[in-house]
């Protein structure tokens, strides 16, 4: 079986994957969840505060 693509040129990508720590990946996923949740939370909190003042 012949090597195809970038690996045919002898490029080693193991240094890229070894440089990524699992805690970095988890932090990135949690941060993305926070970014996606913030607009909905802000809308909910604004409605709650506005409802408190009547």
Buried (B, 14 or more C-beta within 10 A) or exposed (E): EEEEEEEEEEEEEEEEEEEEEEEEEEEEEEEEEEEEEEEEEEEEEEEEEEEEEE
